[in-house]
Amino acid sequence: MPYAHVNGIDVNYLLDGEDTGKGTIVLVNGLADDLLSWGFQVPALVEAGYRVLRFDNRGIGLSDKPAGPYTSKLLADDAKALVDSLGISGFHLMGVSMGGMIAQEYAIAYGDDLKSLTLACTYGKADAFCQQMFAMWADLARGLGVPFVMRDVALWAFTGPFFNERPQEAAEFNQAMAALDMSLEAYLAQLAVIQDHDTFGRLAQVSVPTLVLAGEEDILIPVRLSRDLHAAIPGSRWATVAGGHACLWESPEPFNAAFLDFVRTASR
């Protein structure tokens, strides 16, 4: 896999698809997710004619893992340095969960780079419920290890019917979480991003076409927080798809369709 040395670190990335004239989509991962987490999206986006850039945020995958804590602005600056090094501009940006927080900071600081912005399963600031949950994740990670925490998170991320109706897939996700190769230090450094993120006083600065997308049954980042984010961004659009926080994996076809419909509209 190729690397770029940007913002003082080596960032692992992949470019899929050809430049067909439709443009480039840049995808930003969530907490403890590497670039392979977009496996249900990339084929559909490439088939639709887009070039797709995905990468490992600092702290995960094959990118460097310097000491934290990290911030959503720091990771947005990493993304900016990466796209600049690759000569990519005028692109569609989508971030999911923590990636949506990074994408908010990107749009506020570097909005001229963007054709559109999609913020999936995310918020502008954590409420007291989320903060208590994240503090417990930190305690569990210190006591029982990062893979244990991620197995627990899977229960929050998927809906009950997913476990009932698709047990093989549920077991595969559980196995992947149990095998997660992420140090405690790197996990806590990324966890700080979602604990400290707060753009609510600055979201009016987002001036590109924006879609806020949520899983209908998201209980990890409650849908009401995504609605608050939508209300704070002038002119943003709102959409939901079936599934929970992990709707991009649980319901990839409607997730991809909602995203592509928006991107096509924003490109006109």
N, C-alpha and C positions, 0 to 999 in steps of 0.2 A: 504494500500500500504506500502511496506517496506521502511525503511529509513537507510541511512548510515551516520554516523558522520565523515566527512572527511574535511580536509583543514579548520577546524574551524567552519563548518556549517553542518546542517542536510540536506541531499540531498534525495529527493524522487525519487525512481526508480522502474522500472518493468523489469523482465526477462521473456521473452516469449519463448516457444519452449524447446526442449530437446537437450542435447549435443549428436548429432548423429555422430560426427566425422568430420562433414563438417566445424565446427568452429562457431565462434560468430561474429555477426555484431553489432557494437555500433553506435547508431544514435544520432546526436547532433542537437538540435532544433534551429530555427531562433528567431529573435527578437519578444518578447511578445508571443511566442508559448510554450505551455507546452507539456508534453510527449504524450498527446492524439492527438497531431497534426500528428502523424505517423500512424493514424488509417487506411489509405489507403495502407500503405506499410507492416506493420507487418504481416498480414495474408499471404501475398504472400511470404514473406521471410521465415516464419515458414514452410509453405507448401513446399518450396524448400529445406528444411532440415536444416536450420540454427537456432541457438539460437540467440535471439535478446535482446540487452540491450538498453533501452531508459530511460531518466531521465529528471527531471525539472532542467534547469540551475538555478543558484542562481538568485533570483529576480522574479521568476514566479512559478505558480502552488503551490505545497505543499512544495517546498524547502524553506530554509530560505532566507530572503530578507534584508541582512545587507546594511548599507549605502554605496553608490557608490562614485564616478563612478567606473564601472568595466572595465576590459580590456580583450581582447581576450586571452592573456597569462594567466591571472588569471583564467578564465573559463576553459582553457585547463588544468591548474593545478588541478582544481576541478575534471575534468573528469579523469585525471591520478590517483588522490587519490581514486576515486570511483572504477575504474577497479582494482586497486591494492587491495583494501579492499575486493573485491569479488573474487580475485584470477584469474582474466581474463587476458590473454596475448595472443599474436599471433592472433590478431583479425583484422577484416575488419572495417575500420572507414569511416563513411559518415556523412558529415555536410552539411546543406542547409542554404544558405544566411548567417546570422550571425554565424550559426553553421559551415559553411564552413570556416569562418575566425578562429574560435576556432580550427577546425581540422587542419588548416595550422600550427598554433602554436604547436599543439600536435605533428604533424609529424616532425617539426623542432627540438623540444626538446626531443621527446620520440619515434623516428622513429623505434627503435628496437622492440617496442611493436607490430608493425603493419605488417599485410600481404598485405594490400592494403589501398589506400586512395581515396575517392571520394569527390570531391568538387563541389557542385551543386548550381547554381544560385548565384554565389559569386564573390568576387574580392580580389586582393592583397592589393589594396588601393583605397579609394574613390576619384573620380575626383571632379572638381569644381561643376558640375551639381548635383551630389549626395550630396555633402556637403551642397549646398543651400537647397535642398529638405529636408535633415535631420534637418537643422536649423529651417525650417518652421514647421516640425513635432513637434519639441520641443516647439515652440511658440504656436502652436495649442493645444498641450497637456496642457500647462500651462493655456491657456485661456478657452478652451472648454472641456477639459477632455480627458483621454486616450481612452475611447471607441469611441469618435468622430474621433480621429486620425486614429484608426484602421479601422473604416468604410471607411474612405478616402483611406487608403492604399489598401483596397480590390479592389478599382477601378484601381489602378496601377498594382495589382498583377495578375488579370485575363484578358483575352482577350475580345474584343467586342463580338465575337460570343458566348462566354460562357454566357453572360448576355442575348443575344437574343434567344439562343437555349435551355438554361437550366435555365429558370427564377426561378424555385422552389429551385434549388440548390443555385443559387445566393442569393435568399432571406434568405436561411438558414445560409449561411456564414455571411451575413449582420447582422442577428439576433445574431449570435455567437459573432461577433465583438462588437456589441452594449452592450452585456452582459459581456464583458471581465472584470474579477476581477483582476486588476493590479493597484497599487497605482501610482501616478504621480512620486514619488521618485524612485520607482523601475523601472518604464519605462525609466526615464532619465538616471538611472544608466546603464541599458542595452543599451540604445541608444548611450551612449558614446563609447561602444565597436565598433560599426560600423563606428562611426565618426573618431576614432583615430587609427583604425587598419591599420598597414603597415608592410607587410612582404617582399616587393619587393627586398630589399637588401639581403634577406636571403633564398629566395625560391630555389636557387641552392643547398641548403642543404637537400632538400627533396629527399630521395633516395629509396623510396618504389614505387611499381607500382601505378600510379596515373591516375585517370580519372577526367577530368573537363567536367561537364555536364551542359547544359544551356537550358532554354526554348527558342524556336525559336523567340518568340515575346516578350521577357522580356524587358520591358521599365523601370522597377524599378531599377534593376541593369543591365544596358545596356549590351547586348551580347558582345560588343567590349571589355568591361572590363574583362569578363570571358575569352575571347580569349587572352588578354594580360597575364592573369594568366597562361593559358595553355602554352603560349610561354616562360614563365619564369621558368617553371618546367621542367628540362631535361627529355626527354623521355616520357612525359605525353601524354595521349590520349585525344581526343576531340570527343564529341558527343552532339547532340541536340535532343530534343523531341518537339512535338507539345505543344503549350501553352505559357503562359507568366511566370512571376516570380513564380507563384503558380502552376507550371506544375505538381508538385507531387500530387496536389489535382485535378487539371483540367484534366490532362491526366495521371492518375496513372498507367494504364497498360503499356504503352510504357516507362514511367519513370522507373517502376520496372524492366521491361525487359532489358533496357539498363544497369541498375545497376547490375542485376544478371548476365548478359552476361559477364560483366567486372570482377565481383568477381570470377566467375567460371574460367575464363582465368587466372586471377592472382593467383589462387590456384593451378595451375598445376605445 
